[in-house]
Amino acid sequence: MTPAALITGWGYYVPPKVLTNADLEAMVQTSDAWIYERTGIRERHIVEGDEVTSGMATKAAKEALGRAKVKGEDLDAIIIATTSPDYFLPTAACLVQESLGARKAAVFDLGAACAGFVYGLAIARGLVASGAARKILLVGAETISRFIDWTDRATCVLFGDGAGAVVIEASAAGAGIQSTALHGDGRQKRHLRLEGGGALHPAARRGDDGASDFIQMNGPEVFKLAVPAMADAAKEALAQAGLRLEDVDLFVPHQANARIIEAVAKRLGLDRSKVFIDIDRFGNTSAASIPIALCDAVAQGRVRKGDTLVFAAFGGGMTWGAAVVEWSSPKR
Ligand code: ACO
């Protein structure tokens, strides 16, 4: 029988420094009222000094491994979903592997922007189903603050840093990741991009080549694309799992913007009580946002054994997707 892929551990980490909307008022022409009304964000956490993606990922991973009672050396694979790794080489996954002593793990970074965690769930499920791995660490970790133009009020108010991790284990039980739906559309790439530093515009050759080292975004276009894409992916993943919208106990979407989440929930006909939002405290942490929200939801007692959870995300590329998970208890 094909083994199921269970989430047996979870953990998150955000850097201690908090940047409030009031702090941003002193940096750009904006206001707490504008930011909160348009995005639902009150504050976000931002890295300082040398603590960036792999360091945050390691801290989140240690919490998740502890909860799952899995040792680093027992991991078969480490997947870090990130658009903001410490380096191109070594990957963040290699750095996390070293920190955890996960000697036998296959290690790679996964680049699917804000949808990276959902993509990672699909890959982890496939590795488990094929028998290629039995214990997997999946982390969404981002240091987006280093790629933000802090004079651009249209983007700098939106993002935060952090990491969220899950341990995924093969099990004979039927719970766990039930289905995933993944999509992309490169034709829309212009609406959200980070072009500087890649092979076309490498740092060593930078003159006035027109490429920006900062995230550039057409917010209203991203908004318009994200809402139907997230809603349709959620429906698709539910249908694949043989479930209906009425079966959803908690919708834990990518925390891009509270208005996007509310519009997706409305499209799906989900009651607000079934939608988890914590963007007020973390901002948009890209690939880290769903696992951070999951940890938060569990800590708040919003997730019980047997619950049907739906994750949905949309991000640059464009990339999007959804996953359905039947929640199982942590191991005793
Ligand atoms: N403070 C005050 N005013 C601002 C700010 C700010 N921080 N940013 C923009 N404005 C101004 C604009 O200049 C504009 O002024 P104008 O009318 O004089 O030209 C006005 O506010 C309205 O701007 P819009 O961009 O039309 O505002 P909108 O209601 O679309 O909200 C926002 C902007 C919040 C970016 C929204 O479009 C959004 O959230 N889009 C999704 C983007 C997103 O989530 N990206 C994350 C990455 S992808 C993802 O995670 C899904």
Residues whose N, C-alpha, C, O or C-beta is under 5 A from the ligand:
A	BS01	ACO	Q29 T30 S31 W34 R38 T39 C114 R153 A154 V157 G219 P220 V222 F223 A226 A256 N257 F314 G315 G316
